[in-house]
């Protein structure tokens, strides 16, 4: 296959994809056999120099292989953690190195699959990496640019993810709103189309809330109490017991922070808390999670529970990896209560987008849902309340951004 020298890349918090335009249509490249999406995850083997990515990385974690698993790498962009060195496989690495290696492997696979060398990249990016901090937003794009260049691309340009999704949206006359709910951010583009498919982008906006935040809230509310969150700790300096420090539980519920908890200091803290706890059994579970590095196993269990409840099934979040027979129930009421703050943020940002575009919410003709988290019923109900007259479309929810980047890559450097 011959094609453009520019590769469209959707580097996502949870999943990534790559594509090009072929005869004016998006062609998403299989980055794994039979799979157009690649989990944005890495696994470093303890006893070698190999780094696995995607589903192989997740399998290594599930199979209990010795090593370090990381997910939600995109969430670190623009933060101080991005440039902090840590020792992995006997070498000092930063997240710039880690993300660059992931992108380099993605590039290698795309080139092998298409027989084309890609010198440039058109990358999607959130409208706002960080909701209200312009300096951190600029740093996040600078960080991502550095990762692409370190991965072997000669140049990279960026496109807002909801605007990319609009490129791949079948045209229909009227006013519309792209609602892109990803793993780490929620992004919106208001647009106007005529009968010929000509499109005007009226406004784009975003907020740092996404599917991993949904997981975090559910974990904090339902799983972390079983590990001692909220439990009382005897106060050696006085008569009153105090609640266990919240930070370790909050970090354990946060995908991007889990790898940083497996330190001697955090393990000593957990052991001290367990010795002084009014409910020592719960804090002993925290010790087990940290000693056996089960944080990501917990996070995957919560994610599975969330997906099951959204599918209409009664669910229990299985925590057998921590303690035999341990589980917590999760139902639709729990899910909606846990996501209520996030839904408020999404609704507010959608309204702000429409306000910037000069569109009253009841004038919106259609809402186009993009991103895996947009398939949550709570999200769909939320945006329907914002735009009650709009029809809701979700035909390209999982590939819309990648399709749009593939189409736009052809002319990105032209």
QUIZISUL-V371782 format. One record per pair of residues at least 12 apart in sequence whose C-alpha atoms are under 6 Angstrom apart, sorted by sequence separation. I is the first residue (numbers start at 0). J is the second residue. D is the distance in Angstrom with one decimal. If there is no record, write none. Layout:
i:I j:J d:D
i:I j:J d:D
This chain:
i:40 j:52 d:5.5
i:176 j:188 d:5.6
i:189 j:201 d:5.4
i:230 j:242 d:5.5
i:231 j:243 d:5.9
i:304 j:316 d:5.5
i:315 j:327 d:5.3
i:6 j:19 d:5.9
i:40 j:53 d:5.2
i:81 j:94 d:4.9
i:176 j:189 d:4.5
i:189 j:202 d:5.3
i:229 j:242 d:5.4
i:230 j:243 d:5.7
i:315 j:328 d:4.3
i:39 j:53 d:5.9
i:42 j:56 d:4.8
i:175 j:189 d:5.8
i:188 j:202 d:5.7
i:229 j:243 d:5.9
i:315 j:329 d:5.6
i:38 j:53 d:4.4
i:41 j:56 d:5.3
i:175 j:190 d:5.3
i:188 j:203 d:4.3
i:301 j:316 d:6.0
i:314 j:329 d:5.3
i:37 j:53 d:5.2
i:174 j:190 d:5.8
i:187 j:203 d:5.5
i:300 j:316 d:5.8
i:174 j:191 d:4.6
i:187 j:204 d:5.3
i:269 j:286 d:5.5
i:313 j:330 d:5.8
i:161 j:179 d:5.9
i:173 j:191 d:5.7
i:186 j:204 d:5.9
i:187 j:205 d:6.0
i:173 j:192 d:5.4
i:186 j:205 d:4.2
i:16 j:36 d:4.9
i:45 j:65 d:5.7
i:172 j:192 d:4.9
i:185 j:205 d:5.6
i:15 j:36 d:5.6
i:45 j:66 d:4.5
i:172 j:193 d:4.4
i:185 j:206 d:5.4
i:15 j:37 d:5.1
i:44 j:66 d:4.4
i:172 j:194 d:4.8
i:184 j:206 d:5.8
i:308 j:330 d:5.9
i:14 j:37 d:5.3
i:43 j:66 d:5.3
i:184 j:207 d:4.4
i:185 j:208 d:5.7
i:308 j:331 d:5.9
i:14 j:38 d:4.2
i:15 j:39 d:5.9
i:43 j:67 d:5.1
i:184 j:208 d:4.6
i:185 j:209 d:5.8
i:365 j:389 d:4.5
i:13 j:38 d:5.8
i:14 j:39 d:4.8
i:42 j:67 d:5.4
i:183 j:208 d:5.6
i:184 j:209 d:4.6
i:361 j:386 d:5.5
i:364 j:389 d:4.5
i:365 j:390 d:4.6
i:366 j:391 d:4.8
i:367 j:392 d:4.9
i:368 j:393 d:4.9
i:13 j:39 d:5.3
i:42 j:68 d:4.4
i:161 j:187 d:5.9
i:170 j:196 d:5.0
i:183 j:209 d:4.2
i:360 j:386 d:5.0
i:363 j:389 d:5.5
i:365 j:391 d:5.8
i:367 j:393 d:6.0
i:370 j:396 d:5.1
i:371 j:397 d:5.6
i:41 j:68 d:5.8
i:161 j:188 d:5.7
i:182 j:209 d:4.7
i:361 j:388 d:5.8
i:369 j:396 d:4.0
i:370 j:397 d:5.3
i:41 j:69 d:5.3
i:181 j:209 d:5.3
i:182 j:210 d:4.3
i:183 j:211 d:6.0
i:261 j:289 d:6.0
i:368 j:396 d:5.8
i:40 j:69 d:5.6
i:180 j:209 d:5.9
i:182 j:211 d:5.3
i:40 j:70 d:4.5
i:119 j:152 d:5.3
i:126 j:159 d:5.5
i:118 j:152 d:5.1
i:119 j:153 d:5.7
i:121 j:155 d:5.7
i:123 j:157 d:5.6
i:125 j:159 d:5.6
i:218 j:252 d:5.6
i:118 j:153 d:5.5
i:119 j:154 d:5.0
i:120 j:155 d:4.7
i:121 j:156 d:5.0
i:122 j:157 d:4.9
i:123 j:158 d:5.0
i:124 j:159 d:5.1
i:125 j:160 d:5.7
i:119 j:155 d:5.6
i:121 j:157 d:5.7
i:123 j:159 d:5.7
i:124 j:160 d:5.5
i:123 j:160 d:5.0
i:215 j:252 d:4.9
i:215 j:253 d:5.5
i:233 j:275 d:5.3
i:232 j:275 d:5.5
i:232 j:276 d:4.4
i:232 j:277 d:5.8
i:231 j:277 d:5.6
i:99 j:146 d:4.5
i:103 j:150 d:4.4
i:102 j:150 d:5.8
i:99 j:149 d:5.7
i:95 j:146 d:5.5
i:99 j:150 d:4.7
i:227 j:281 d:4.8
i:226 j:281 d:4.7
i:227 j:282 d:4.9
i:225 j:281 d:5.7
i:226 j:282 d:5.4
i:13 j:71 d:5.9
i:77 j:135 d:5.1
i:226 j:284 d:5.4
i:12 j:71 d:4.7
i:226 j:285 d:5.1
i:12 j:73 d:5.1
i:77 j:138 d:4.7
i:77 j:139 d:3.6
i:76 j:139 d:4.6
i:130 j:206 d:4.9
i:130 j:207 d:5.2
i:30 j:108 d:5.9
i:126 j:204 d:5.7
i:127 j:205 d:5.2
i:129 j:207 d:5.6
i:126 j:205 d:5.3
i:214 j:302 d:5.9
i:6 j:117 d:6.0
i:5 j:117 d:5.4
i:0 j:113 d:5.5
i:4 j:117 d:4.5
i:7 j:120 d:5.9
i:0 j:114 d:5.9
i:4 j:118 d:5.6
i:5 j:119 d:4.6
i:6 j:120 d:4.8
i:7 j:121 d:4.8
i:8 j:122 d:4.9
i:9 j:123 d:5.3
i:5 j:120 d:5.2
i:7 j:122 d:6.0
i:217 j:337 d:5.8
i:216 j:337 d:5.9
i:204 j:352 d:5.6
i:202 j:356 d:5.1
i:201 j:356 d:5.0
i:210 j:372 d:5.5
i:13 j:182 d:5.5
i:12 j:182 d:5.1
i:12 j:183 d:5.8
i:71 j:255 d:5.3
i:175 j:363 d:5.5
i:174 j:363 d:5.1
i:175 j:364 d:5.7
i:177 j:366 d:5.9
i:178 j:367 d:6.0
i:181 j:370 d:4.9
i:174 j:364 d:5.3
i:175 j:365 d:4.9
i:176 j:366 d:4.9
i:177 j:367 d:4.8
i:178 j:368 d:5.0
i:179 j:369 d:4.4
i:180 j:370 d:5.0
i:175 j:366 d:5.7
i:178 j:369 d:5.9
i:179 j:370 d:5.3
i:181 j:372 d:5.8
i:180 j:372 d:5.3
i:180 j:373 d:5.0
i:164 j:399 d:4.8
i:167 j:402 d:5.8
i:164 j:400 d:4.2
i:167 j:403 d:4.7
i:163 j:400 d:5.3
i:166 j:403 d:4.8
i:164 j:403 d:5.0
i:160 j:400 d:5.8
i:163 j:403 d:4.5
i:163 j:404 d:5.5
i:121 j:408 d:5.7
i:25 j:402 d:5.3
i:25 j:405 d:5.4
i:25 j:406 d:5.5
i:20 j:405 d:5.3
i:19 j:405 d:4.2
i:20 j:406 d:4.9
i:18 j:405 d:4.6
i:9 j:401 d:5.3
i:7 j:404 d:4.8
i:7 j:405 d:4.7
i:7 j:408 d:5.3
i:5 j:408 d:5.7
